[in-house]
């Protein structure tokens, strides 16, 4: 019996890790065409993204939020900073926004995603752990 539970857990973790990998592909896609394709692969048609600075629903709005972040932080890449943890249809993970020039990471966050039956994201709740100071 434990092997079946272990196997199911492994399958679920693969599902979570696959969803998170697609999520990062979308956030790191730099051309509008690549971004639109990656967002469609990662999110359901009515999927949402919410963090303290943005709220979006649907592929076009999510892609616009991603484009805005890339405009604000040119030359940066979103990177996973630890393992993906999940249960049922929900996963959480942490990430940093890393400068490709010097490796600095002014932004860090923890996101919680809910997956649809097809493995794509139906919603994201983002929590900013570190943001740049202004002044």
C-alpha positions in Angstrom: 0.0 0.0 0.0 2.6 2.6 0.8 4.1 2.2 -2.7 0.8 3.3 -4.3 0.6 6.4 -2.1 4.2 7.1 -2.9 3.7 6.7 -6.6 0.6 8.9 -6.6 2.5 11.6 -4.6 5.3 11.4 -7.1 2.9 11.8 -10.0 1.3 14.8 -8.3 4.7 16.4 -7.7 5.5 16.0 -11.3 2.2 17.7 -12.2 3.0 20.6 -9.9 6.6 20.9 -11.2 5.4 20.8 -14.8 2.8 23.6 -14.1 5.5 25.7 -12.3 7.9 25.2 -15.2 5.3 26.4 -17.7 4.6 29.3 -15.3 8.3 30.4 -15.5 8.4 29.9 -19.3 5.5 32.5 -19.5 7.2 35.0 -17.1 10.5 34.7 -19.0 9.1 34.8 -22.5 10.3 38.1 -24.0 8.6 38.4 -27.4 4.8 39.0 -27.4 4.3 35.9 -29.6 6.3 33.6 -27.3 4.6 35.1 -24.2 1.1 34.6 -25.6 1.9 31.0 -26.5 3.5 30.4 -23.0 0.6 32.0 -21.2 -1.9 29.9 -23.1 0.1 26.7 -22.2 0.4 27.7 -18.5 -3.1 29.2 -17.7 -6.6 28.2 -18.4 -8.6 30.6 -20.6 -10.2 32.3 -17.6 -7.2 31.8 -15.3 -6.2 34.6 -13.0 -3.1 36.2 -11.5 -3.3 38.3 -8.3 -0.5 39.9 -6.3 -0.3 43.1 -4.2 0.5 45.1 -7.4 -1.6 43.5 -10.1 -4.8 41.6 -10.8 -5.5 39.9 -14.1 -7.9 37.4 -15.6 -7.6 35.7 -18.9 -4.7 35.2 -21.2 -4.5 38.8 -22.6 -4.5 40.4 -19.1 -2.0 37.9 -17.7 0.3 38.5 -20.6 0.0 42.2 -20.1 1.0 41.9 -16.4 4.0 39.9 -17.4 5.0 42.4 -20.2 4.7 45.2 -17.6 7.0 43.4 -15.2 9.6 42.8 -17.9 9.4 46.5 -18.9 10.0 47.5 -15.3 12.9 45.0 -14.9 14.7 44.7 -18.3 17.5 42.2 -18.3 16.0 40.2 -15.4 14.8 36.6 -15.2 12.4 34.9 -12.9 13.9 31.9 -11.2 12.6 29.2 -8.8 14.5 29.4 -5.5 13.5 26.1 -3.9 11.3 23.0 -4.2 7.7 23.1 -5.4 5.4 21.9 -2.6 1.8 20.8 -3.3 -1.2 18.8 -2.4 -4.6 18.2 -4.0 -4.9 20.8 -6.8 -2.7 23.4 -5.0 1.0 24.1 -5.1 3.3 26.7 -3.6 6.8 27.8 -4.5 9.2 30.7 -4.1 11.1 32.7 -6.7 13.4 35.6 -7.2 13.8 38.1 -10.0 17.5 37.9 -10.9 19.6 40.4 -12.9 21.4 38.6 -15.8 24.1 41.3 -15.6 25.1 41.1 -11.9 23.1 38.3 -10.3 21.3 40.7 -7.9 17.8 39.7 -7.0 15.8 42.8 -5.8 12.4 41.0 -5.8 11.5 37.7 -4.1 8.0 36.2 -3.7 6.0 33.1 -2.8 3.2 32.1 -5.1 0.3 29.7 -4.6 -1.3 28.2 -7.7 -4.4 26.2 -8.1 -4.5 23.8 -11.0 -7.3 22.9 -13.3 -8.1 19.3 -14.3 -5.9 19.7 -17.4 -2.9 20.7 -15.3 -2.9 24.3 -16.3 -3.2 27.1 -13.7 -6.6 28.4 -12.9 -5.4 30.9 -10.3 -2.2 32.4 -8.8 -2.0 34.3 -5.5 1.4 36.0 -5.2 2.9 37.3 -2.0 5.9 39.6 -2.3 8.6 38.8 0.2 11.2 41.3 -0.9 10.8 44.4 -3.1 13.2 47.2 -4.0 13.2 50.2 -1.8 12.6 53.6 -3.3 14.1 56.8 -2.3 
